[in-house]
């Protein structure tokens, strides 16, 4: 889960501004931006690895 705690600069989830304190699910390939840093969430399962 990803949650913006009412930050001054805001956080973006899949290109859209996040609503403060709302939880957003992270799945493989989810993109989010915190200030000027852009990130892509990855899981081992999302890359075809067996658990």
Kinemage of the C-alpha trace (Angstrom):
@kinemage 1
@onewidth
@group {chain A} dominant
@subgroup {mainchain}
@vectorlist {calphas} color= white
{ca unk a 1} P 0.000 0.000 0.000
{ca unk a 2} L 1.087 3.545 -0.699
{ca unk a 3} L -0.282 6.513 1.238
{ca unk a 4} L 0.463 10.245 1.031
{ca unk a 5} L 0.504 11.713 4.532
{ca unk a 6} L -0.617 15.161 3.333
{ca unk a 7} L 2.846 16.092 2.064
{ca unk a 8} L 3.553 19.625 0.912
{ca unk a 9} L 4.815 18.584 -2.506
{ca unk a 10} L 2.239 15.873 -3.116
{ca unk a 11} L 2.609 12.345 -4.371
{ca unk a 12} L 1.387 11.071 -7.719
{ca unk a 13} L 0.048 7.560 -8.329
{ca unk a 14} L -0.092 6.420 -11.958
{ca unk a 15} L 0.150 10.095 -13.008
{ca unk a 16} L -2.710 11.345 -10.820
{ca unk a 17} L -2.388 13.373 -7.603
{ca unk a 18} L -2.985 11.166 -4.576
{ca unk a 19} L -5.675 12.011 -2.059
{ca unk a 20} L -4.010 12.500 1.355
{ca unk a 21} L -4.375 9.536 3.735
{ca unk a 22} L -6.080 7.326 1.136
{ca unk a 23} L -4.369 3.955 0.615
{ca unk a 24} L -3.422 2.924 -2.914
{ca unk a 25} L -2.577 -0.692 -3.763
{ca unk a 26} L 0.879 -1.475 -5.140
{ca unk a 27} L 0.999 -4.123 -7.824
{ca unk a 28} L 3.831 -5.002 -10.174
{ca unk a 29} L 4.415 -2.116 -12.575
{ca unk a 30} L 2.684 0.559 -10.467
{ca unk a 31} L 4.298 3.942 -11.098
{ca unk a 32} L 4.413 6.732 -8.536
{ca unk a 33} L 6.220 10.033 -8.048
{ca unk a 34} L 7.437 11.529 -4.796
{ca unk a 35} L 8.655 15.119 -5.212
{ca unk a 36} L 10.901 14.814 -8.310
{ca unk a 37} L 11.644 11.083 -8.055
{ca unk a 38} L 9.715 8.640 -10.246
{ca unk a 39} L 9.507 5.009 -9.188
{ca unk a 40} L 8.105 1.749 -10.519
{ca unk a 41} L 7.090 -0.900 -7.994
{ca unk a 42} L 8.367 -4.365 -8.903
{ca unk a 43} L 7.858 -7.766 -7.304
{ca unk a 44} L 9.800 -10.948 -7.923
{ca unk a 45} L 6.521 -12.594 -8.940
{ca unk a 46} L 5.913 -9.909 -11.543
{ca unk a 47} L 9.108 -10.917 -13.329
{ca unk a 48} L 8.104 -14.517 -13.846
{ca unk a 49} L 9.953 -15.970 -10.857
{ca unk a 50} L 8.349 -18.801 -8.942
{ca unk a 51} L 7.612 -18.260 -5.266
